[in-house]
Amino acid sequence: MLGKSHLANSSHGYKCRTNKILIRCGFKCCWACGEIKPLDVFLGDASQRSGYGGRCRQCHNAQQGALTKGRGPYADRMRIYQRDRARRRSERDAVSVTMTIGGVDYHLQFSPHSNAIRPHSTKQLRAAGLDYCSHCGQIKTMNEFHSSSKGGSGWCRECGIERARAAREPAVCPYCGKDFMAWRYSSGLRFCSRSCSSNYYADKRRPDPMVRADRERRLNTLRCARRQAAKRQLLSDFTAKDTQFVICVFDNRCAYCNAGLGLLEGINWDHVIPLASPDCPGTTLGNMVPACKCCNSSKCAHPYREWMLSKGYNLRRLERKLAILKVAAAERASA
């Protein structure tokens, strides 16, 4: 079989004839790396007579990656080609204009595609202390341009101020309520200063006083239930994380009357099986439920089934929720 050096030294016609023979045998020569590889590693190309492209997948991916990153000889050649193409296009379509400024005639060439003057025209103006604004199309002195402006493609100060004003709109700061001009294209909340932005999100992370008081109330009732279980030498493994899980199971409602538990009412943790009962497992995940103040004081040490039937509450709903808690407690015990 022909090797890399043989194909490299052969003529183009001989390469074509050799590739035809290789394709019949299930192979093809990559023109980028010069190696003979199976047809499976070549990309399909309907424009070619053989139905396969000239480069293997590895060379194709390498050149495309180099072109995307702007590296490698292929990307350099493409960059030079695009630059020369843009230069030839601007030279072909350039419009020559003679302007008299201060008694001096300037022969300027304008590019109709970018509304800017050619580089050599820019050098003439900058040598005379002038520059061209690509927005308003006027020739002004260098003092009327920003110091960072590049000749031939910059905007004068007046056009820059107008553009900045057009890009802003009146808005209200969500933290201090101050009226200010905000950037029109910014997404999300817009603040008048960085201090307002940092203070706003700091207050958002900081809990509300009522939320903080409700959290302390829940922890106090949990500590009280633990102390009562410890006095009777019962199990007490109900943690603060368990409280959040149980509240989500009961949808922040009373386990008995199904009333909503707001911040003002608070949550009272009740033992479904009372601590005074000999069957009480203690302060555990499957025995603690949230209750409102009225139900907690009314139930006291009564058995929950008889008490709920006497009140007319939905006993089946409570038992479904208790089954979920018992499954969660069993999974935690097994883990």
C-alpha positions, 0 to 999 in steps of 0.5 A: 500500500502507498505511504505518506511520502509516496503520495506527497511526492506524486502529482495531483492527477496521480493522487486522484487516481490513487484515491480512487483505488483506495476508496474502492478498497475502503480507504482514503488519504487525508490531504491535511495530515497525508495519512491513509485512513479508513472511510469511517473516519472521514466526513460525508460531502455530497459535493465530492464525487466520492461522497467523502470530504478531503479531511479526516475527522481529527484534522477537521476538528483540530482546524475548526477548533483553532479557527474558533479560538483564533489560533494556528496557521489556518486561523491566521490565514483566515484572518489575513484573508478577511482583512484583505477582503475588507480592505479591497472592498473599501478601496473599491467602494470608497467615495472621494470628496474634496473639502476646504477647511481653513483655506486648506483643501483636503482630499478625503475618501469615505467608506459607504459601509461604515460611514467613516473615512479611510486611514490615510485621510484620517492621518491628514486630518490628525496632522492638522489637529482635526478629526472626523465624527462618524456619527454626525459626519462633521470634521471638528478639532481634536479638543471636541473628541474624547482622549480615547477616541481613535481617528476616523471611527470615533464619536465627538463629545456631543454625539457621545452624550446624546447616545448616553442620554438615549440609552437611559430612562427614568426609574425608581430605586427599590431600596430608597425610592429615589428617582434616577436615570437607569440604563435602559437595557439592564435586566433585573432590579436597578438601583441608584447606587451600589450601597442601595443594592448591597443593603437591599440584598442584605435585608432580603437575606436577613429574616423578618422580625416576625419570622425570627420570633416565630422561629424562636417560638417553635424552638422553645416549644421543641425544647419543652417537649424534649425536657418532658420526654427526658423526665420520663426517660423516653426517646428524644431525637426530634431535631430542628430539621425534622420540624421543617419536614413535618411542617411541609408534610402538614402544609403549615396547618394544624394536624387536627383541625387543618387550620392555617398556622400563621406567624401570629398564631404560632405553632405548638408541637404536640405528641400524638400519643401523649407522654402520660400514655405507656405506649408513647414512643417519646419525642420522635419524628413519627409522634410529633405534629404541629397543632394550633393553640386551641387544639393543643390545649383541648387535646391535652392527654386524651387519645387522639382517635377518641378526641378527634371523633368527638370533635368531628375532625378528619381522622383519616387525613391525620393517619395518612400524614402519620404514615408518611412520618413513620416511613421517614423515621424508619428510613432514617433509623435504617440509614 
